[in-house]
Structures are given as C-alpha cells and as structure tokens.
Amino acid sequence: MIDSKPPAFTNLNDYAKEDVGAKVLFATDDFFAICDNMLLRTEPEFIADKYTEYGKLMDGWETRRKRVEGHDWCIIRLATICTIKGLLIDTAYFIGNYAPKYSIQAAVLRPEDEAIIPKRNASIGTGATEDDFKQINKLRSDGWEEIVPLTVLQPGNEVTRRNYQKVLSDEAWTHIRINIFPDGGIARLSVFGEAMPPVPPPDQLIDLISMLNGGKLLGFSNGQFSSPKNLIKPEKSQSMADGWETARRLDRPKVITAYDNGTITSPGEEYAVFKLGFTGRVKKICADTTQFKGNYPDTIRFEGVNLGNKEWEDSQDIPWKTILGPVKLSANREHWFDSDTDAINHVRVIIAPDGGMSRVRMYGFVESNEIM
C-alpha cells in the first residue's frame, strides 16, 4: 500500500539493516548495483552524471534486464530471530528501472542450513553462476513460507517511493527471501518486528535493553532530530544522526547558572520509555554520549518498574522507581555505572534539560522465573 503517513509498525525495530547485523547471503544478480545496498541505513542518493563501466550508478539493488528465463531474488539473514510486523520497500530514484512486483518468503535456518549457501561475491557486474544455482537450490528456498504475496510496487518518485506492507503473522523468522518480478531495482529494505531470542541461562550477563535481546521503544517526549529507538542498537554509533537528539527546550533560562555540584539549573527534561527484552536485575548501566560534543545532556537518570504482563501506556500512573541518578554527563564518551535493581521489565531514561546521546546499555541477569 502507499501512504503518506508511516504506519504504526515503523515504530518497531528494523532488523534488516547491516549496522545491526543483517546480511545479504545470496543474490541472483548484482549487475548494476549490489543487493547489499538495500540494507544501508542512509537515505538513498542520486548522482545524475555518475556511471560505472556497467552502466548508471544506482544507490540500491539493481539487476540487469533479464534475457533468460526466471526472475531475480535474494536471501537475507535478519539481525536476529524476530517476528515481522511490517515492511518498507523503498524504490527511491528507481523510476524507469524499478522492480514492478515483489513477494517475500521467510524461514528459520540452522547454521548447517546456512552453510549450504555458496560464498557471496558482492560486486557490480556479477551474477550467480550455474554452480551457485546448483548449490543454492539444495536449500529449497522457493518453498519457504510466503509472508507477502505477489505485490505491485510503485516507482521511486518522492510521493510513491515508500511502499509499506503490513504482515499478518506471529511466527518468528531468521531469514527472508525477496523475489522481484522479473528484474529491476529497489533502493532500500526495512523489516520491522520484535526480537524473539531464546531465554539465556540465569548466570549469563546480557544487555537487557538491546534490540537484539527483545528491547523496544514504547514512547518518548521529543525526538526532533533523531529517535531514541537508536539508543538500543548493538553497535557503536557513527554519527549524531545515529542516536537520540531532542530539540532545545524553549523554557531554558536566558542565563544558565549551576548548583554547587556542577549541574545546571535549567528546568525541564525529556524522556524515553523502553520495554526490556526480559525481566531482569540490572547490574551495569552505560550512558554513551559518543558523537555528541556540544549538545549532550547535562544529567541523566534511570527509572525502572516491573509491570508483569501489563502493557505500558503513557496515560497510566506508573509506580516508577529511580534506579540511577541523576548523574552529570560529559561530552563524547561512555559513562559506566554500577547498579543493583529489583527485577524490572520497563525502563524510563530521563535526560535534563535536553540534548543528545548515542547508546544505552543495561547489563544484567534474567529473572529466574523467566527461565523455563
């Protein structure tokens, strides 16, 4: 479907980005532009006069015009096992060369299944060889579960480029197969869902808030420049765009003053609420302001609560309990703190008065009653 307003499922984590661990394992053809470009988080670009020895340079996946039987397809390993609630197929700048139709299949693969896939050579001007096809056919991916049937795509003009697709399935998957019919280009792919990792043993220290362990953003006060959803990505951020940055509060005083402890007296604060992947006891907390040098928050505090099986709602009177802070922050560095919380499954991250940070880590142990 085509919609000017992103659907609600786009608030979920995107498990088809290379910076969180997704990877292209196989593609039938990479002639004009390699399939791996679809997993980039950057916005697609178009350089009008840029060509390669194979043709026009495009920022996405573009196959050659098919002159043999069949259609093009690829296999992608998602960042972790997850349910899929919706997709975005972005055809930006692919106007006379976009893939006119697509479908998506999904499967759960074991390491020995993945070992069947031939080693990938991701470079333009190439395509799968006859031997590659003989090998990949052993995987029988054409028989995987179809989660998106044959669906029409729209061209990459600004008003039609974002092709959203809701997925009605509660199954968890590790790999997807994207079929395009018969050939053409796609700029970017997003797969929105919820991680469904196995419950770790009780003595294993894990990042309870990480998106790979099932952590997810539920709500926030301000995300003017970038969403707090970025805070729970597994890798270090590469720029300020890959973090959480709020607008400057308009109620800040004309002249900034400070208390004796060095924190500033500016009023106001901003917050983000997360559900942890597992109910657990937090032992270590990291507040990372890397990349934020002139716009980091003055202080941060963390609140936690165990809501059991209840769903968080912003309108509820939640009995939040402070588990850390407020503590003063500084620019462009990781801040590590010891912690010893009760069992919690929701966290509220509160910065004052505003600003930006790149990551939050909350290492702890899963509560024993979640271990089956």
Number of C-alpha atoms within 10 A of each C-alpha: 13 14 11 10 8 13 14 10 20 18 16 20 26 27 29 29 23 18 18 20 17 21 20 23 19 25 26 18 27 22 20 27 29 25 32 23 22 28 25 19 17 12 10 17 12 12 11 9 7 10 12 12 9 13 14 14 18 25 26 27 28 28 31 20 12 14 8 6 6 10 16 21 22 19 22 21 25 22 21 23 25 26 21 26 20 22 24 22 20 27 30 27 23 24 15 11 18 25 25 18 17 20 17 21 20 25 20 17 16 9 7 8 11 15 11 13 18 16 10 13 14 19 15 21 17 19 20 16 11 8 10 17 14 11 13 16 13 11 16 8 16 13 10 16 15 15 18 18 12 14 15 14 23 23 23 22 13 10 12 18 23 26 21 22 18 18 17 12 11 12 15 19 21 21 25 25 23 17 22 25 18 17 24 22 31 31 27 26 25 21 26 23 26 25 27 19 15 10 13 15 15 16 11 11 17 21 27 26 29 24 28 25 25 24 25 25 24 20 18 18 13 20 19 11 16 17 20 29 26 21 26 26 24 19 11 16 20 12 11 19 16 23 29 24 25 24 14 13 17 7 10 14 11 7 7 9 11 10 8 6 7 10 16 16 16 19 12 13 17 20 20 22 24 23 27 22 24 26 24 26 22 26 17 17 21 15 22 26 27 23 22 22 14 11 19 25 24 22 20 21 18 22 18 25 21 19 16 11 7 7 10 16 11 10 6 8 8 13 11 15 16 15 19 18 13 16 14 17 20 18 19 17 16 18 17 14 14 12 16 13 18 16 20 22 24 27 24 23 19 22 26 23 22 25 24 30 31 29 25 25 22 25 22 26 22 27 18 14 9 13 12 6
